[in-house]
């Protein structure tokens, strides 16, 4: 079965080998304060900086999920309130989740601007030019949910203070781990707020990762597999070129596809490079997903307001050109 589901999505085939290595070599049994495990964390952090071109003064931590990062931003980095402009279901969920933890007192005093860079629910994205405008207009911290784009496209990291993503999309790994990147300004704000009441308080996380340790018993297998995948993948500039070229090809393909299906997002300037959303009638969408499944291909379901009238195609690095060719041929035949 070939999967184009936009998360959890296809994992790199080498991941099975890496998991076996970790078990056979006893790495999954290492104490998370041990020298051996600290070496794995240290190398993983180094590779994240190298392969994703993360600035040297930005810090990296590994946590359980992007949802946990929402929690960390609300608890440890928000003094008064946060702003949440959004274009889809996940941005809305982030706002709702945050406001349960940190009810907004005065949005005019917001000290964190929370942006979903790539909205998986509808295939939109905030490009670097738009993010740069946010940076110019907002004087405090900017936090970016980059779940469906980190490790798939290149970022200008200086345009935000917190970036985070789960690994089950562009990293090509199983779910259960997330990467959180934060700036010196974010750390300073955390220190000024001084929040230390939770197991995942950013100050506690930072204290541990400064020693290449984790604050709690981590997903050791996930961290090892992340390290091994980072060793195999090319630099982000190379991955970015591949991703954007494939996205261009996909959008050109659907622009000429016909009348039964059309791209959900009409404005090319806000179309996602990593999640392509295609719209049709409820009946047509149901039928094409069933036909694809019969052909050994899993298309992504719609989500939220678009649940029954769209299907989504992941454009993640672990998916091969041959698999894309197979899907395109199926779609041509189906049409």
N, C-alpha and C positions, 0 to 999 in steps of 0.2 A: 504494500500500500504506500503510495506517495502522498505525503501530507503537505498542504499549503495552509494549514490552520495557523492563524496569527498568534498563537501562544496558548498553552505550550505548543511549540512548533517542532520542526525537525531538528534532531540533534546531529552533530557531526558523527559519522560512523565510527571514528576512532575512539569515541567516548566509551564504548564497551570495553575496548582494550585498556583504556586508562583506569576504568573502574576495577578491572581485574588486577591490574598492577597494584593499585592501592591496597587491595585485599591481600594479594599474595605476599606483598612486602610488609604487611602488618601496619601500614600507614594509618589505616582507619582506627587502629587501637592506640595510637599515640595520645598521651596526655596533652591537653591543649596548652599546658605551661612548659612542655618539654622542649629541649633544644631542637630536636628533629622537626617538631611541628612548627616551631617558630621559624625555622629555615624555610618551610613551605610557604608560610604567610609572607615572609620577607620577599621571597622570589616572586610570589603572586603580585604583591604590591609593586615591585620593581617592573614587572612585565606590563602591568596595567599602565603605568607611567610611560613606558617605552612604546608599546604597541598602539595605545590610544592617544599618544602625544599629550598627556596630562602635564600641566606646568609643574615644575619641581616644587614650588611652594604650596601647591594644593595637596591636601591630605586625602588619604584613601582609607576607607573602612569597609568591612564585609559584614552584612547583617542578613536577616532571614528573607526579606521580601521588600518590594517597593512600598507595600502598605505599611510596613514597619517604618520606612523612611518618612511617610506622611506623619506618622506618630511622633517621630523624633523631631521633625521640623516644628510641629505644633507644641511639643513639650519643652524643647530645649532652645529653640531659636526665636520663638514668638513671645515678645514681651507684652504687647497690647493686643494686636489683632493682625490678621493676614487678609490680603486681597486675592481673589480667585477668579479672574476672567477665564471663561472656558467656552469650548465649542462643541463639546460632546459629553458622553456619559461618564468617562473616567475623570475628567475635570470636575464635573458636578459631584461625583462621589468623593473626590478629594476635599472639596469645599465642605460637604456635609459632614464628613468624618472629622475634619479639623474643627469645625464649629461645635461639635459635641465635646471636644477636648478643651478648646479655647474659644468660648463664645465671644463674638466680636463686641467690643465695647464702643469703639469709635473707629470706623473705617478710614476717617481722615488722619488717624494716627497709626495706620498700619505700618508695621516694621518688616513685613515679609510679603513679597509678591510671588504668588505660586502659579507657575505656568506648566501646562502639559505640552511638551514640545511636539510630541507625535500622538495624536488622538486616535487610538486603535479602533474605537467604536465606529468611526465614520471615514477614516482615511484622510484626515487633514493634518497639517503640521504648521508649526511656527518656525519660519526660516530664520537664519542668523541675522538677516537685515532687520526683521521685525523685532527680534530679541535685542538687537543693538539699540533700537528705538526705545524699548522698555528700559534698557540700561540708562539711557540718557534722561528719561523722564522720571525714573523712580530712584530715590536717593538712598534707600536702605537695601536690605538683602533681597536677592532674587533666588528662588528655589525652582528647579526644573525637574519634572518627571519626564525621564527620557527612556521609559521602559521599552518602547518598540523601536528605538533608534540607536541607543548606545551600542557601540561595536559594529554598527552597520553603516553609519555615516559619520563624517568628521564634524566636530564642534569647535567653535571658538569658546574655549572654557572660560575666558575672562569675562564673558557676557553674563555669567551667573555665579552665585556663591555656593550653591548646592546643586549637584546633579546626581541622579540616582536611577538605577535600573535593575530589574530582576534579570536573571541570566537565561530564562527559558525562551528567549526570542533571538535577538541578533547574536548573542554569545554562543548559540547552538548547544545549550546544555539543558539538563533536566531542571525542573523548578526546585526551589528550596534554598536559594541564595540570592543576595542582591549586592550590588556594588554602590557605595555611596562616596562621592567625591565632594570635598568642601574646602573653601578658601580660607586664608588667614582672617579675612573679615568675618566669616561665619564663626570661626573658632573664637574670635574676640567677642562677638555678640553672645555666644554661649557662656563665655566666662563672665560677662557683665550680668547676664541673667542668673547664672549660678545654679541652675536646676540640677539637682542630684538625687531626685526622689525615686527614680525608676531604674530598673535593670538595664534599660537601653538609653539612659541619659547620655547625650553626646559627650559630655565631659568625661564620663566613665569609659565610654567607647574609645575616645581619643587617648586617654591615659594608657589604656591597654595596647592599642595599635601602635603607639609610640615605641612600645617594646616588642612589637610584632607578636602580641598576644591578643586573645579575644576576651571580652568581659565575661562570657559564659561559654559553656561547652558548645562548640559550633558544629556546623555541617562540615566535618573534616573531609569527607569524601567529595563534597561539592567543591570545596576550596582546592583540593588536589586536582580535580578534573578541570577546574578553571585555569589553574597554572599550566596544565598540559595543553589545553586548547590554545592558550595564549602563546605557548611556545611554537605551535604549528601555524597559526594564522599570520598573514602578512601585515605590514603596518596599515594603520587606518586610512592613509591616503590612497593606498591601493584598493582597499575594500570599498572606500567611498566611491571611487571611480567605477568600480564594478556595479555597485548598488544603484547609482544614479543612471548608469547606462541601461541597466535592466528596467528601471522604472520608466525611463523614456520609451523603451520598446513596448512595455505593457500599455502605457497610455496611448501610444500610437495604434497599437493593436485594437484596443477597445473603441477608439475614436472611429474606426472603420468597421466595427463589428456588426452593425445593423440596428434594427429598431426594437427588438425584444429586450435587449440589455443595453444599458448606457452607464457611463461613469457617474457615480453619485455626486462627486465634486466637480462642478463645471469650471471653476477658476483654477487654471494651471498653477498659479502662484502659491496656492495653499494646499495643493495635493501632496500627500505623503509620498516619500521615496521608498518606504518600507512596507506599507499596507495599502493595497489597491482595493477600493470599495466599488462594487458594481451593482447597479440597481435594475430591478425589473418588477413585474407584477408578482404578487405572492405565489400564484400558481406557477409562473415561469421559473421563479427562483427555486421553489420546491422541486420541480421536475429536473432542473439542470444539476442540482446537488445530488439527487438520487441517481441520475445517469452517470455522473462523475464517479460516484461510489461504486457503481457496477463496473466501471472501467478501471478501478483500482486507484482512484484519486480522491483525496479528501479536500473539499473546498471549505473555507471558513464560513461559519454561520454569520448572519447579521447580528447586531448587538443593539440593545436599548430601543430607541425609537425606530431603528432600521432593522429590527430583528427578523421580520418576515419578508422584507422587500429588498434585501441586499444579500450578496455573498461577498466574502473578502478573500483576497489572495495575499499571502505573506511573500514578501520579497526580501528574505533574510539570507545572509551569506552562506549558511550551511546547505541551502538548496542549490542543486547543480544546474548547469545549463541544459543538460540532457533532460532533467525533470521538468524544467520550464518548457522545453521543446515538446515534451509529451503532453503537457497540459494545453499548450497552444494548439497542437494538432487535434486533441480531443475537442476543443472549443470550435475549431474550424469545421470539423466533421459534424458536430452537434448543430451548428448554425445551418 
